[in-house]
Amino acid sequence: MLQPGVNKFSLRMFGSHKGVAAEQERVKSFGVWIIHPYSDFRFYWDIVMLVLMMSNLDQNTLPWITFNVLSDTLFLMDLVLNFRTGIPGEDSHIILDPKEIRMHYLRTWFLVDFVSSIPVDYIFLIVDLESRLDSTDLYRTTRALRIVRFTKILSLLRLLRLSRLIRYIHQWEEIFHMTYDLASAVVRIVNLIGMMLLLCHWDGCLTFMVPMLQDFPPDCWVSKNNMVNSTWHIQYSYSLFMAMSHMLCIGYGAHPPEGISDVWLTMVSMVVGATCYAMFLGHAANLVQSLDASHRQYQEKYKQVEQYMSFHKLPADVRQRIHDYYEQRFQGKMFDEDSILGELSDPLKEEIVSYNCRGLVANMPLFANTDPHFVTVILTKLRFEVFQPGDLIIREGTLGRKMYFIQHGAVTVIPRGTKGDYPQ
């Protein structure tokens, strides 16, 4: 569980099954409690942490208090596990030395993670228990009010857990990029949408928390909508609506902001929303372009052909023949096949060429009962060409420098001296 498993990502990361096995042995050599960053345990642990980051509710009910105490405990455990989790370095090298891991973590994310992991609910329970044991009712009431206000302010520190969320999402993007290539663009879009929804959620919570910390002044939006004593479902729904209205710049909700705190919250929401909107458009444009790159390349090439025909003022019938040629030759998609095949190894190149020409080999009597190696050598020398109806391929008596194999279509052989119209 603490070592990298054998999967598509690890095979691409470490090269082969032998490379994965060597990495597993390397993890064992550094001790029992070293966690590989690409292990199954770390993967599922990060999922649990993501769920806990998105779940929080300020209610003094036993189930939610229990949940918050449990989440604080798990975040403290995550802080400890980060000191024992390997760090991806340069050139796919994973740092597993405990001393290097500790120093790297202390220099980078430890302070932010530590502050965001302060057990707020532990503090609330301990101090609340002390206040209940106090005999003075007035003192206990005043102390309890200060405690509630203090813990609500401390709960803002949990927003720093966003740094962990961003790190986890970035790691998952790298995994999907290495494992599924094109799917990584979709993963980035999904992550961006999820991040936008999470920011809307946090913005809605912040929109309600600020007037709550001010004891709901008369000019705040909560008091104007008579929701001070409403259920948390209604309060959250209106808070989320206001946050999304601000972030999408489509209005100010039921009432425009009046208090200085509401004005600043609205401005922050609008800036964050505009930034997310610009990022979403950029990622969406990249996704659309990457979905069918070959068709986009064909369209760009054909636009150049159209401009060429227009510049030279070619006749309409010639333009139509050029259009038909490109449609038949490329069929709406353009690849640099010579460059692609040239980058492959010879065995893989021969296998691809043999597969692409399997119909030609099956229908060609010349290749029947012929040595497969001879057929493969011939196929690698072939060059794909397209001829249109009416094209003259070769004349009788011409010095033969080429041999043609017909894969699709038919040709007409016309003897020398024949006159008249010929079939197309």
Secondary structure, DSSP 8 states (H G I E B T S, - for coil): --SB-SSHHHHHHHSSHHHHHHHHHHHHHT-TT-B-TTBHHHHHHHHHHHHHHT------SHHHHHHHHHHHHHHHHHHHHGGGB-EE-GGG-EE--HHHHHHHHHHTTHHHHHHHT--HHHHHHHHHHHHHH-S-HHHHHHHHHHHHHHHHHHGGGGGGGHHHHHHHHHHHHHHHHHHHTTHHHHHHHHHHHHHHHHHHHHHHHHHHHHHHHTT--TTSHHHHTT-TTS-HHHHHHHHHHHHHHHHTTS--TTS---SHHHHHHHHHHHHHHHHHHHHHHHHHHHHHHHHTHHHHHHHHHHHHHHHHHHHTT--HHHHHHHHHHHHHHHTT----HHHHHHTS-HHHHHHHHHHHTHHHHHH-GGGTT--HHHHHHHHHH-------TT-----TT---------SSS------TT--S----
